């Protein structure tokens, strides 16, 4: 079994309140969950209205499938016009870890 995680550091566009922030972050989280059946949540930057950290985890029995899912998730977030992807941290763990 293989486990992969992604951590996205995002700069949000024209956002002036935490309520507006939620309206940007929630659809991204929901789309990742719906399209790729991964566990995902906002995990940092809760008190900052223009920054967000989204954490994602996926489990698979196949290494290739896991990296493909993580690649697709990263591309989805990077393609969102309302956010700027500042950084992505990826970690992969296998049975021998």
N, CA and C atoms as a LAMMPS dump frame, in Angstrom:
ITEM: TIMESTEP
0
ITEM: NUMBER OF ATOMS
291
ITEM: BOX BOUNDS ff ff ff
-5.0000000000000000e+02 5.0000000000000000e+02
-5.0000000000000000e+02 5.0000000000000000e+02
-5.0000000000000000e+02 5.0000000000000000e+02
ITEM: ATOMS id mol type element x y z
1 1 1 N 0.846 -1.177 0
2 1 2 C 0 0 0
3 1 3 C 0.891 1.239 0
4 2 1 N 0.467 2.239 -0.759
5 2 2 C 1.223 3.481 -0.896
6 2 3 C 0.349 4.655 -0.479
7 3 1 N 0.969 5.604 0.194
8 3 2 C 0.28 6.808 0.654
9 3 3 C 1.001 8.012 0.077
10 4 1 N 0.233 8.945 -0.468
11 4 2 C 0.802 10.183 -0.985
12 4 3 C 0.09 11.374 -0.393
13 5 1 N 0.857 12.42 -0.12
14 5 2 C 0.258 13.656 0.395
15 5 3 C 0.744 14.836 -0.434
16 6 1 N -0.11 15.819 -0.528
17 6 2 C 0.231 17.096 -1.152
18 6 3 C -0.151 18.197 -0.189
19 7 1 N 0.657 19.233 -0.152
20 7 2 C 0.337 20.429 0.612
21 7 3 C 0.487 21.62 -0.329
22 8 1 N -0.615 22.331 -0.547
23 8 2 C -0.645 23.481 -1.451
24 8 3 C -0.624 24.773 -0.649
25 9 1 N 0.295 25.675 -0.973
26 9 2 C 0.313 27.018 -0.398
27 9 3 C -0.259 27.949 -1.459
28 10 1 N -1.397 28.568 -1.161
29 10 2 C -2.124 29.364 -2.144
30 10 3 C -2.201 30.83 -1.745
31 11 1 N -2.079 31.687 -2.736
32 11 2 C -2.36 33.11 -2.589
33 11 3 C -3.679 33.352 -3.31
34 12 1 N -4.649 33.871 -2.591
35 12 2 C -5.97 34.094 -3.157
36 12 3 C -6.032 35.459 -3.812
37 13 1 N -6.841 35.556 -4.858
38 13 2 C -6.955 36.803 -5.619
39 13 3 C -7.64 37.912 -4.853
40 14 1 N -8.689 38.443 -5.414
41 14 2 C -9.391 39.6 -4.882
42 14 3 C -10.314 39.179 -3.734
43 15 1 N -9.703 38.885 -2.581
44 15 2 C -10.442 38.416 -1.409
45 15 3 C -10.195 39.402 -0.273
46 16 1 N -11.282 39.859 0.372
47 16 2 C -11.152 40.885 1.401
48 16 3 C -11.71 40.47 2.758
49 17 1 N -12.175 39.218 2.871
50 17 2 C -12.716 38.759 4.15
51 17 3 C -12.566 37.241 4.233
52 18 1 N -12.725 36.722 5.438
53 18 2 C -12.668 35.276 5.609
54 18 3 C -13.861 34.592 4.934
55 19 1 N -14.992 35.275 4.865
56 19 2 C -16.168 34.736 4.18
57 19 3 C -15.889 34.582 2.682
58 20 1 N -15.263 35.592 2.076
59 20 2 C -14.892 35.498 0.665
60 20 3 C -13.856 34.4 0.461
61 21 1 N -12.946 34.259 1.42
62 21 2 C -11.933 33.205 1.339
63 21 3 C -12.602 31.839 1.271
64 22 1 N -13.578 31.602 2.14
65 22 2 C -14.291 30.322 2.146
66 22 3 C -14.956 30.054 0.797
67 23 1 N -15.468 31.115 0.171
68 23 2 C -16.152 30.937 -1.114
69 23 3 C -15.181 30.571 -2.237
70 24 1 N -13.889 30.778 -2.033
71 24 2 C -12.868 30.375 -3.001
72 24 3 C -12.328 28.985 -2.66
73 25 1 N -12.059 28.741 -1.387
74 25 2 C -11.412 27.494 -0.963
75 25 3 C -12.375 26.311 -1.014
76 26 1 N -13.6 26.479 -0.561
77 26 2 C -14.555 25.364 -0.514
78 26 3 C -14.773 24.676 -1.861
79 27 1 N -14.963 25.426 -2.958
80 27 2 C -15.157 24.746 -4.246
81 27 3 C -13.926 23.948 -4.699
82 28 1 N -12.742 24.412 -4.367
83 28 2 C -11.528 23.671 -4.722
84 28 3 C -11.478 22.36 -3.953
85 29 1 N -11.721 22.433 -2.652
86 29 2 C -11.73 21.233 -1.802
87 29 3 C -12.798 20.255 -2.297
88 30 1 N -13.986 20.737 -2.573
89 30 2 C -15.089 19.877 -3.011
90 30 3 C -14.783 19.215 -4.358
91 31 1 N -14.201 19.957 -5.283
92 31 2 C -13.892 19.389 -6.598
93 31 3 C -12.823 18.313 -6.501
94 32 1 N -11.804 18.536 -5.679
95 32 2 C -10.769 17.514 -5.491
96 32 3 C -11.374 16.242 -4.899
97 33 1 N -12.239 16.392 -3.905
98 33 2 C -12.882 15.23 -3.293
99 33 3 C -13.759 14.488 -4.296
100 34 1 N -14.54 15.238 -5.043
101 34 2 C -15.495 14.636 -5.972
102 34 3 C -14.795 13.949 -7.138
103 35 1 N -13.821 14.62 -7.747
104 35 2 C -13.175 14.085 -8.947
105 35 3 C -12.205 12.949 -8.654
106 36 1 N -11.493 13.027 -7.537
107 36 2 C -10.387 12.097 -7.317
108 36 3 C -10.514 11.247 -6.059
109 37 1 N -11.603 11.364 -5.314
110 37 2 C -11.842 10.551 -4.11
111 37 3 C -10.65 10.579 -3.157
112 38 1 N -10.127 11.768 -2.914
113 38 2 C -9.011 11.953 -1.986
114 38 3 C -9.531 12.636 -0.719
115 39 1 N -8.753 12.526 0.342
116 39 2 C -9.064 13.265 1.564
117 39 3 C -8.399 14.625 1.454
118 40 1 N -9.153 15.686 1.655
119 40 2 C -8.62 17.03 1.467
120 40 3 C -9.314 18.005 2.407
121 41 1 N -8.528 18.971 2.9
122 41 2 C -9.073 19.983 3.812
123 41 3 C -8.15 21.194 3.826
124 42 1 N -8.706 22.328 4.234
125 42 2 C -7.869 23.5 4.506
126 42 3 C -7.163 23.24 5.832
127 43 1 N -5.838 23.279 5.813
128 43 2 C -5.064 22.879 6.994
129 43 3 C -4.204 23.998 7.576
130 44 1 N -4.189 25.16 6.941
131 44 2 C -3.376 26.246 7.468
132 44 3 C -3.822 27.586 6.924
133 45 1 N -3.307 28.639 7.542
134 45 2 C -3.651 29.993 7.126
135 45 3 C -5.086 30.363 7.424
136 46 1 N -5.665 29.767 8.441
137 46 2 C -7.081 29.97 8.739
138 46 3 C -7.431 31.416 9.073
139 47 1 N -6.524 32.132 9.677
140 47 2 C -6.825 33.505 10.088
141 47 3 C -6.378 34.554 9.064
142 48 1 N -5.812 34.116 7.952
143 48 2 C -5.376 35.031 6.89
144 48 3 C -6.378 34.971 5.748
145 49 1 N -6.863 36.118 5.305
146 49 2 C -7.898 36.078 4.279
147 49 3 C -7.361 35.955 2.863
148 50 1 N -6.08 36.179 2.612
149 50 2 C -5.551 36.054 1.247
150 50 3 C -4.627 34.857 1.068
151 51 1 N -4.44 34.057 2.107
152 51 2 C -3.577 32.871 2.013
153 51 3 C -4.356 31.655 2.492
154 52 1 N -4.034 30.518 1.909
155 52 2 C -4.654 29.26 2.336
156 52 3 C -3.658 28.138 2.133
157 53 1 N -3.719 27.167 3.009
158 53 2 C -2.952 25.938 2.83
159 53 3 C -3.958 24.797 2.777
160 54 1 N -3.89 24.035 1.705
161 54 2 C -4.774 22.892 1.523
162 54 3 C -3.924 21.637 1.577
163 55 1 N -4.347 20.685 2.394
164 55 2 C -3.656 19.406 2.508
165 55 3 C -4.502 18.303 1.9
166 56 1 N -3.827 17.349 1.262
167 56 2 C -4.508 16.29 0.543
168 56 3 C -3.785 14.975 0.797
169 57 1 N -4.525 13.89 0.939
170 57 2 C -3.924 12.568 1.107
171 57 3 C -4.667 11.556 0.251
172 58 1 N -3.913 10.608 -0.3
173 58 2 C -4.491 9.543 -1.117
174 58 3 C -3.764 8.242 -0.815
175 59 1 N -4.496 7.139 -0.932
176 59 2 C -3.94 5.808 -0.695
177 59 3 C -4.247 4.95 -1.914
178 60 1 N -3.262 4.135 -2.325
179 60 2 C -3.467 3.249 -3.463
180 60 3 C -2.582 2.019 -3.316
181 61 1 N -2.997 0.965 -3.921
182 61 2 C -2.181 -0.245 -3.954
183 61 3 C -1.174 -0.223 -5.082
184 62 1 N -1.288 0.758 -5.968
185 62 2 C -0.418 0.853 -7.139
186 62 3 C 0.318 2.193 -7.135
187 63 1 N 1.642 2.133 -7.171
188 63 2 C 2.477 3.335 -7.131
189 63 3 C 2.176 4.269 -8.302
190 64 1 N 2.057 3.714 -9.493
191 64 2 C 1.785 4.522 -10.686
192 64 3 C 0.447 5.235 -10.606
193 65 1 N -0.572 4.525 -10.129
194 65 2 C -1.896 5.142 -9.984
195 65 3 C -1.853 6.286 -8.98
196 66 1 N -1.145 6.076 -7.873
197 66 2 C -1.047 7.113 -6.843
198 66 3 C -0.385 8.371 -7.395
199 67 1 N 0.731 8.223 -8.083
200 67 2 C 1.412 9.412 -8.619
201 67 3 C 0.561 10.096 -9.688
202 68 1 N -0.192 9.315 -10.464
203 68 2 C -1.086 9.9 -11.465
204 68 3 C -2.174 10.744 -10.807
205 69 1 N -2.783 10.223 -9.743
206 69 2 C -3.831 10.966 -9.028
207 69 3 C -3.249 12.249 -8.434
208 70 1 N -2.075 12.164 -7.813
209 70 2 C -1.462 13.362 -7.225
210 70 3 C -1.124 14.389 -8.303
211 71 1 N -0.622 13.928 -9.452
212 71 2 C -0.327 14.84 -10.564
213 71 3 C -1.588 15.551 -11.037
214 72 1 N -2.682 14.808 -11.158
215 72 2 C -3.945 15.399 -11.612
216 72 3 C -4.477 16.423 -10.605
217 73 1 N -4.355 16.11 -9.33
218 73 2 C -4.791 17.05 -8.287
219 73 3 C -3.972 18.332 -8.347
220 74 1 N -2.675 18.192 -8.519
221 74 2 C -1.806 19.368 -8.597
222 74 3 C -2.156 20.224 -9.814
223 75 1 N -2.4 19.593 -10.946
224 75 2 C -2.761 20.353 -12.15
225 75 3 C -4.094 21.069 -11.977
226 76 1 N -5.056 20.414 -11.319
227 76 2 C -6.363 21.036 -11.094
228 76 3 C -6.215 22.317 -10.278
229 77 1 N -5.462 22.254 -9.197
230 77 2 C -5.289 23.439 -8.339
231 77 3 C -4.506 24.518 -9.087
232 78 1 N -3.462 24.13 -9.795
233 78 2 C -2.641 25.101 -10.525
234 78 3 C -3.43 25.817 -11.621
235 79 1 N -4.443 25.161 -12.161
236 79 2 C -5.225 25.736 -13.258
237 79 3 C -6.331 26.675 -12.788
238 80 1 N -6.583 26.741 -11.483
239 80 2 C -7.654 27.605 -10.984
240 80 3 C -7.236 29.066 -11.13
241 81 1 N -8 29.869 -11.873
242 81 2 C -7.6 31.259 -12.12
243 81 3 C -7.735 32.168 -10.895
244 82 1 N -8.54 31.773 -9.905
245 82 2 C -8.77 32.638 -8.752
246 82 3 C -7.702 32.499 -7.675
247 83 1 N -6.744 31.581 -7.873
248 83 2 C -5.661 31.406 -6.902
249 83 3 C -4.326 31.359 -7.617
250 84 1 N -3.284 31.729 -6.885
251 84 2 C -1.912 31.576 -7.373
252 84 3 C -1.263 30.499 -6.511
253 85 1 N -0.781 29.465 -7.163
254 85 2 C -0.131 28.363 -6.46
255 85 3 C 1.306 28.768 -6.155
256 86 1 N 1.591 29.037 -4.88
257 86 2 C 2.924 29.496 -4.487
258 86 3 C 3.899 28.339 -4.342
259 87 1 N 3.43 27.23 -3.767
260 87 2 C 4.294 26.061 -3.63
261 87 3 C 3.461 24.808 -3.417
262 88 1 N 4.079 23.68 -3.742
263 88 2 C 3.47 22.37 -3.514
264 88 3 C 4.522 21.489 -2.865
265 89 1 N 4.134 20.828 -1.805
266 89 2 C 5.041 19.857 -1.165
267 89 3 C 4.396 18.487 -1.319
268 90 1 N 5.163 17.554 -1.87
269 90 2 C 4.663 16.202 -2.118
270 90 3 C 5.477 15.213 -1.294
271 91 1 N 4.767 14.261 -0.7
272 91 2 C 5.441 13.182 0.047
273 91 3 C 4.801 11.874 -0.355
274 92 1 N 5.654 10.878 -0.574
275 92 2 C 5.19 9.541 -0.948
276 92 3 C 5.768 8.542 0.048
277 93 1 N 4.917 7.631 0.489
278 93 2 C 5.343 6.621 1.46
279 93 3 C 4.91 5.255 0.953
280 94 1 N 5.821 4.298 1.04
281 94 2 C 5.506 2.932 0.626
282 94 3 C 5.528 1.99 1.805
283 95 1 N 5.339 0.709 1.53
284 95 2 C 5.314 -0.316 2.573
285 95 3 C 6.606 -0.377 3.364
286 96 1 N 7.709 -0.032 2.747
287 96 2 C 9.003 -0.146 3.421
288 96 3 C 9.352 1.052 4.283
289 97 1 N 8.493 2.073 4.325
290 97 2 C 8.766 3.274 5.14
291 97 3 C 8.404 3.053 6.599
